Amino acid sequence: MIQIQNNYLHHDLLFHILKTLQDKKFNWGVDSWSTINLQHFLVQRKGEEISLFMKSIIGDILTHLKAEYVFESLITLYTNRSNLDEFNYTSPFLENKDYKTFLLFLNSCDGYTKIQGFKKIQSTENTAILLDKPFPIIHSNTTNEKVRGVLTIYYT
């Protein structure tokens, strides 16, 4: 099942997340030198590594989702390019695991997300996608904004 919900977060919480991402102490990693997409893992390998910002950014979301375990959570900034390109991030840690997925678009732009078997979902700020089982997911970058931000949580 796929559920799409607009205006998922209360405005104050979304503003807090966006402000946190701009904090000088918030570290970004480059996921690929050929495309220069930036990532920040909030949780890796079911809690083996946890960002100092995890609770501040996804704590309330996890409560709302009634998440028992977080396998992985990350924020990805897909940088502006002249063409829309597609990216398929698959964590080796998630292979052969049963989990749910939560996606939150952090800004509006011409980028999109494709979920196998469904149409493209346009990136609209504060739109959440909830998946009750693993699906292949493809994200695109943006051509009309500096970045396209997507918050992802893999959980049970």
C-alpha positions, 0 to 999 in steps of 0.5 A: 500500500502507498499513502500520499499525504500533503501538509504532513508536518505542522509548519513549526516542525517543518521550519525547525527541520529546515533550520537545523539543516542549515546549522553550521554544525550539521555535516553533509557527506558527498554520496557520489563525486560524479553527481555531487548529491549530499547526504546526512545519515540520521541512523545507520545499520539499525542504530549502530551509528546515530547522528546528534541531530536524529532526535531533533529532526525525526523524533516527533515523526517516529512517534507519529509513525509508531516506529519500533525500530529504525533501520536507516534514516537519511536526508539527501539533497539532490543538487541542481543539474541541467537535466533531470537525472534519476538516482536509485539509492539502495542500502546493502544493509536493507537487503532481505529485510522487511520494513516500511518506508517514510519519505518527506519532500523538504521543498517544492521543485520539478524533481520527482520520486518514482515508486515501482508500479506507481506514477511519478510523484512530484516534489511538493514541500511537506508531502509525505509518502508512506509505504507499508513494504519495501518497494524500489524507489527512484529519486530525481534531482531538480533543474529549477531549484538549487537542491531537492531535499528528501528525508527518508526513514526505513523502519518497522 
